[in-house]
Amino acid sequence: MHKVSIIYHTVRKHTEKQANAVLAGLSEYPEIEAKIINVENWQEEADFINESKAIIFGSPTFMGSISAQFKTFMDATSKIWFKQQWKDKLASGFVNSGWPSGDKLNTMNQMVIFAAQHGMIWVSLGLVPGDLAREEEKKEINRLGSFLGAMSCSPFNETCETAPPECDIITAKLLGRRMAESVLRWNKE
């Protein structure tokens, strides 16, 4: 059994909705044991995280950057970094903002650099933008055109009941599947 941690922060539950979709994608693989962990409780799950073969990070984008709570988590991992405990684990991420751009790429880049500083190996989304898809049913997948990870847009006037839209949730689920397949490929025994 290969453990995978999904560490995320959410305020209005939009990013949590993505986290659940990533979990759903991972859960399709019986060899994977995945757990969603809120950044505010991450230390309670430190053993599971440290035993994980992969960590998937998730954060809303606030003022063009990662949330303060997620940054606090990042800073708190300095002892883990010093010992290089996460070196060679796989990593990926998902982000959300209220606008189609919302500067989500900056938030994703912060996650990539954070993972690289820990010596982790980044797993990209692996999907072309949806409008390039040849199949009609895939036209909305990865509609925001991300390559590094899953991105979603949740307009400010919409609750988590209606946002992010189903196509962004499917994209997050596909990120979970890609990570599961990557963990299995990377950890062949």
N, C-alpha and C positions, 0 to 999 in steps of 0.2 A: 504494500500500500504506500503510495507516494502522497505526502501532505503538500497542500497548497494553501497559502494564506492570502486573503483579500483584505487589505488594510485600507480603510476609507474614512472620509469625513463627510458629513452632510448637515445641512441646516433645515432645508425645506423638504427633505426626503427624495429629491430628484436624483442625487448621486447614489443614495441608498437603493433606489430602484435599478440603477445600472449595476450596482454591486450584486444584487439578487439575480440579475440576468447573467452576469459573469459566472456566478455560482451555478446557475442552471446549466450553462454550457460545460463547465467542469464536471458536473454531476452525471453527465451522460457516459462517463468513463468509470467503470467499476473499480479500476486500479487507483483512482484518485480519491483522496479524502480532503475535501476543501472546507474551509471555515471562513465566515465573514467576521471581521474584527473592526470595531469602531476605534479610531485613533485615540479616543479618550480612555479606552480600556486596554490598550495594546500591551501594557506591562503584565496584566493578568494572564495574557495569552503568550507570554514570551517563550515558553518551552515549545509550544506548537509552532510558533513563527520560526524559531531557531532550528527546528526539526524539518521545516518545510523545504521542499526542493525548489519551490518558486514562490515569489511574492508579487501580487498584483496590487498596485497602488491606485487609489481613486480619490479625487478631490473636486469640489466646485472651484470655479474661477471667480475670484473676488478682486475687483480693481486690477484686472490684467495679470493676476498672480495666483499662486496656490493659497489656500485659506490659511489663516494664522494658526489655527488648530493643527492643520497638517504640518505646517512648518515647525511647530513646537515638537511634534512627533519626530520629524526629521532630525532636529537638533538633539533630541534626547537619545538618538542612536549612536552618539559619538563613541561610547565605550564599546559598542558592537563593532563599529568601524575600526577602532584602535586595534582590536583583536582579529579583525578581518573574518568575523564569524559568518558573514553572508557571502563571502567570496565564492564565485562560481555558481551561486543560485541563479535561476532564471528570474527575470523581472519583466513586468509590463505595466500598463496603466490605462486609466480612463478618466475623462474629465467632462465637466458640464458647465455651461454658462447660459445666461439669459438672452444672448444675441447670437446670430449665426457665426460671427467671428468670435466676439467676446474675448479675444486674445487667449483662447484655449491652448494654442500652440505654445505660448510661453509657459503655461502651467505644465504642459506635457514635457517640455524641455527641462524644466526644473526636476521633474521625476527622473528623466533619463540621466541627468548629471548626478543626481543623488544616488541612483543605482550604480552608475559607473564609479563613483567614489567608493562605494562598498565593494567594488570588484565584481558586480553582478553582470549577467549577460542579458541584454535587452531583447525581448521578442516583440517584433512589430505586429501590427494588425494583420498584414498579409492580404489585404483586399484592395482592389482598385476602387476609385470613386464610383458610386452607384450609377451616375449618368453615363458611364462608359460600358456598363454591363450590356451584354448582348441579349440576355434573357429578361423579359418583361418583369417577372416576379422579383428580380434582383436590383431593379433600377433605383430603389430607395435605400438599399443597404449601403452603409458608409456614405450617406448623402452629403456629409460635411467634408468629404475628401481627405480624411486623415490617413497617414501612413504609420505614424509611431504607435498609436493606440486607438481605443474607441472614444469618440467624441459625441456629445449630445447637446441639444439646445432645448432649454426649458424656458419659454417666455415668462417674464416676471409676473404676468397676470394669470398664469396657469398653475394650478396645484399639481401635486404628484399624481393625482387621479387622471390627468389628461396629458401630462408632460413628464419626461420626454416622450415623443411619439413612438409608436410601436416599432418603426423602422430603426430608431436609435437603440431601442431595447434589443432588437434582433442583432444589431451590430455588436453590442456588448456581449451577447450570448456567444456569438461567433468568436470573439476574443477569448472567452473562456474555453471554447473547444480548441482553438489554436494553441493555447497554453497547455491544455491537457495533452495534446498530441506532441508538443515540444518536450514536455516533461518525460513522457514515455520514450521518446526518441533519444533524449539526452541521457536518460538513466537506464539504458539497457544493461542487463546483467548477464 
